[in-house]
Structure formats: C-alpha cells, structure tokens
Amino acid sequence: MSATALWAGGLLVAGLAALGYGTWVEPDRAEVTRTCFYLPRWPRGLDGFRIVQVSDWHGRTAFRGIPLHRWVNELAPDLVAVTGDLVDDGRDLDRATAELRAMDAPLGVYFVTGNHDLDPGRRGPGLERLARALESAGVVRLANSGRRLLARGESFWLAGVEDPSLHRDDLAAALRGRRADEAAILLAHAPMLVERAAVAGVDLVLGGHTHGGQVRLPALGSLALRYKGEHRYVAGRYRVGATELFVTRGVGTVILPVRFLCRPEVSLLLLRAGHGPAKGVVPPGGGW
C-alpha cells in the first residue's frame, strides 16, 4: 500500500472517529462554567449574587440522564436567566416547561425569545402557546421590557429584549423606568446588541444564539459562524466600553445533533460589587 493510500485511510478513520465523538459523546458532556464579574455600580448588599444562565435548549432537557433543572438547582442561583430558543418542535414544549417549573431561584426564572421562538415558519409551538406555557411554569417573559428587582434591601434593573437577530428588539423600551444610577442587566438572545447596550449604559449583557460555534475545527474555528458574520461574540466574556458581555455556548444543538470541541454549557455567573482586584492579582478563591 502506498504512503498516499495510508494517509488517506488514516484521515478517513480520524474523520469517522471525530464524527462519532461529535454525534454520540460531546453533545451529552455538559459542563458548568463559572465566571466572576466585578460591576462598579452593583449594590454592595448584593455582592456575591449568583445567576445561572441557560440558552438554546432546542428541546434538550437532560444530560447523561440528569434533568437540566438539577444542574441548575445544584448551583443555588439567586436568579435564572433563559436566553431563548427553548424548543424547535412544539411536541417538546411540555417537557421543557416541566424543567422550567422545577427550577428553584428566590428571584425567579426569566426568559427572552430567540429566533427559533419567534419565527412562524418553524415547527415550534407558536408564540402564543409558548407564552401560556411560560406563564403556567411561573416564568417571567421579558419582551422588550424590564423591572426593578429587590433583594437584601437593594435593587437593580433586569431587562430583556426580543431577539435582535430578527430586529424585534426595543432596547429603549426595555430600559424605560430604570434610574440613571441603577445597575442594569440585559438579557438578549443574540449578543450583537451589546454595542448599543454599551451606549445605553447597561452594566452586563447575557446572550446566547451562537452555540459557541457548535462545531469548531482546529485552526479554522466555526465555519458556520464565519458565514453568518457572527464571529465577533462567539463564547465567553467580552467587554465593550464599560459594559460586560457573557455569551453562553448553550445546551442544545441546531441543524445537526453534533458538537465538536464545543461542549454544552450551563453558566454560573457571580456578580461582585466594585472594580475588582488590581491587574494580575487573583483574589482568594478566584473571586468566588
């Protein structure tokens, strides 16, 4: 056998192994990530506030047999943020609603729509049925709206917009009623809104939509995100002006049930008051 044939055979085997891993292993290997944000306007009395963010479910409610609500509840969140694309098929809505109802957070569970939730051409449940299901589960849908939340004698503004990728967002409406000196957290399915949010003085934006690339190839990254022009804010934390952004990789898949070098993610965010430690100084416990 020639060297060329050996190389070709090796590449074929490697490709099949990667496909098998991306289809049968990685989509089920969810991980919890922990990120600490220091926000200068965050109330001192809420130092250590915990948000769990989940996004882009696309009907997926369990990993390795563990229901998603157990992943969330074990992190003891003060608030749960669900940033869109709950289900693709209306038949999955009851299971997803049951997961939402079982999530336990003192300040509640909040939801903003994604493109799959809003697009009437998909097989989803439809916006009216989705809204009823969220209400029945005790979930607050933030539809270009916001509210002042009170905890431990302090307050902050929580806002949410309809999906920016479909141009359904109204940031001004979501921030209407917020005090000028009040810390603001914004939920937005597509993270592209962060640049306008920075101009509006939002402290922290939580987004999803990208799936972190879902399939990421060494040296090439995600070809799908490059094609869509959505490669500026793919996964993890970013800073635009004085505004912090976190983009979660999400928990589900879209188009094909495959993930490669991009595990599903349940995100735990710790909010600290102040400017944080000096550069290069790691606080005890990494800020936790």
WOJO-V347069 format. One record per residue. N is the residue number from 1. SS is DSSP state (2 for helix, 1 for strand, 0 for the rest). PHI is phi in whole degrees, 0 to 359 (none if undefined). D_CENTER is the distance of its C-alpha to the mean C-alpha in Angstrom with 2 decimals. Layout:
# WOJO-V347069
n	ss	phi	d_center
N	SS	PHI	D_CENTER
N	SS	PHI	D_CENTER
This chain:
# WOJO-V347069
n	ss	phi	d_center
1	0	none	49.81
2	0	286	49.02
3	2	298	46.46
4	2	297	44.61
5	2	295	44.41
6	2	297	43.19
7	2	299	40.40
8	2	297	39.46
9	2	295	39.55
10	2	296	37.42
11	2	295	34.77
12	2	296	34.82
13	2	297	34.43
14	2	298	31.57
15	2	296	29.81
16	2	294	30.33
17	2	295	29.14
18	2	296	25.89
19	2	297	25.41
20	2	296	26.17
21	2	297	23.78
22	2	292	20.90
23	2	267	21.75
24	2	253	22.89
25	0	246	21.50
26	2	298	18.22
27	2	300	16.15
28	2	260	17.31
29	0	261	16.83
30	0	295	13.52
31	1	224	13.23
32	1	265	12.13
33	1	253	11.46
34	1	234	12.81
35	1	228	12.68
36	1	253	15.24
37	1	241	15.50
38	1	264	18.98
39	1	242	19.18
40	0	303	22.84
41	0	266	22.68
42	0	292	20.81
43	0	299	23.45
44	2	301	25.48
45	2	291	25.64
46	2	252	21.88
47	0	301	21.84
48	0	94	19.76
49	1	299	17.35
50	1	243	14.53
51	1	244	11.04
52	1	255	9.04
53	1	248	5.34
54	1	232	4.87
55	0	207	4.05
56	0	52	7.05
57	0	293	9.56
58	0	52	12.51
59	0	90	14.80
60	0	278	14.08
61	0	236	14.74
62	1	211	16.42
63	1	226	16.79
64	0	50	20.37
65	0	81	21.46
66	1	265	19.36
67	1	300	17.64
68	2	300	13.95
69	2	296	15.07
70	2	289	17.21
71	2	301	14.53
72	2	291	12.92
73	2	295	16.40
74	0	294	17.83
75	0	270	15.63
76	0	50	17.38
77	0	285	14.76
78	0	281	16.30
79	1	207	13.49
80	1	247	10.56
81	1	246	7.74
82	1	247	6.71
83	0	255	5.28
84	0	94	7.87
85	0	55	9.97
86	0	291	11.18
87	0	220	14.38
88	0	261	16.54
89	0	242	19.77
90	2	302	21.09
91	2	291	22.68
92	2	271	19.42
93	2	295	18.74
94	2	298	21.01
95	2	295	19.40
96	2	294	15.88
97	2	297	17.52
98	2	297	19.35
99	2	297	16.30
100	2	298	14.91
101	2	297	18.47
102	0	274	18.78
103	0	283	15.96
104	0	241	17.82
105	0	212	16.91
106	0	305	19.75
107	0	265	18.11
108	0	103	16.43
109	1	245	13.37
110	1	236	11.98
111	1	226	10.65
112	0	234	10.48
113	0	282	11.66
114	0	249	10.70
115	2	296	13.62
116	2	290	14.41
117	2	287	14.74
118	2	261	17.03
119	0	281	19.11
120	0	289	22.36
121	0	280	23.48
122	0	271	21.17
123	0	272	22.13
124	0	294	19.60
125	0	286	20.94
126	0	90	21.38
127	2	294	19.97
128	2	295	22.78
129	2	294	22.46
130	2	299	18.70
131	2	299	19.44
132	2	294	22.22
133	2	295	20.24
134	2	298	17.60
135	2	297	20.62
136	2	294	22.39
137	0	271	19.63
138	0	78	19.69
139	0	267	16.22
140	1	267	16.32
141	1	268	15.20
142	0	261	14.94
143	0	250	16.58
144	0	54	17.53
145	1	211	18.50
146	1	210	18.18
147	1	204	19.96
148	1	272	21.41
149	1	254	20.43
150	1	245	23.17
151	1	201	23.14
152	0	53	25.82
153	0	76	27.87
154	1	238	25.31
155	1	218	23.05
156	1	208	20.08
157	1	257	18.67
158	1	250	15.37
159	1	234	14.80
160	1	211	12.82
161	0	239	13.78
162	0	294	14.27
163	0	303	12.76
164	2	295	14.27
165	2	293	14.80
166	2	256	17.33
167	0	59	18.74
168	0	256	18.29
169	0	277	16.95
170	0	222	19.41
171	2	295	18.34
172	2	300	21.83
173	2	294	21.79
174	2	293	18.52
175	2	262	20.18
176	0	295	23.60
177	0	104	25.15
178	0	284	23.41
179	0	286	26.02
180	0	299	26.41
181	0	263	26.16
182	0	267	23.25
183	0	297	19.93
184	1	230	17.12
185	1	247	13.35
186	1	241	11.77
187	1	260	8.81
188	1	211	8.80
189	1	303	7.39
190	1	266	9.31
191	2	286	9.49
192	2	301	13.25
193	2	289	13.93
194	2	300	13.85
195	2	293	17.52
196	2	287	18.70
197	2	296	16.73
198	2	295	18.58
199	2	297	21.83
200	0	279	21.17
201	0	81	20.76
202	0	287	17.20
203	0	278	16.56
204	1	215	12.79
205	1	246	10.10
206	1	246	6.35
207	1	225	4.95
208	1	216	4.04
209	0	77	7.47
210	0	279	9.15
211	2	60	8.57
212	2	68	9.81
213	2	105	13.03
214	0	64	13.35
215	1	238	17.02
216	0	242	18.03
217	1	262	21.77
218	0	307	23.64
219	0	73	24.82
220	0	256	23.45
221	1	73	19.67
222	0	263	17.96
223	2	293	20.64
224	2	298	18.51
225	2	290	16.39
226	2	295	19.74
227	2	296	21.26
228	2	280	18.72
229	0	73	18.95
230	0	249	15.22
231	0	262	15.84
232	0	286	15.78
233	0	234	12.11
234	0	260	10.98
235	0	197	9.22
236	1	90	9.64
237	1	259	11.37
238	1	219	13.65
239	1	223	16.25
240	1	238	17.81
241	0	62	20.96
242	0	265	20.41
243	1	261	16.75
244	1	271	14.00
245	1	229	10.70
246	1	233	7.73
247	1	245	5.72
248	0	275	3.97
249	0	284	6.47
250	0	79	5.49
251	0	245	8.56
252	0	247	10.90
253	0	228	13.09
254	0	221	14.72
255	0	69	18.39
256	0	236	19.42
257	0	281	18.33
258	0	228	18.30
259	0	228	16.30
260	1	216	18.28
261	0	54	17.70
262	0	200	13.93
263	0	294	13.24
264	0	301	10.50
265	1	223	8.33
266	1	253	7.98
267	1	254	7.30
268	1	255	10.23
269	1	244	10.86
270	1	254	14.55
271	1	256	16.00
272	1	244	19.59
273	1	272	22.23
274	0	113	24.15
275	0	267	24.17
276	0	86	23.71
277	0	289	26.18
278	0	299	28.28
279	0	304	27.15
280	0	91	27.84
281	0	260	28.14
282	0	260	25.89
283	0	292	26.04
284	2	307	27.02
285	2	71	24.33
286	2	67	22.19
287	2	97	21.36
288	0	269	20.45
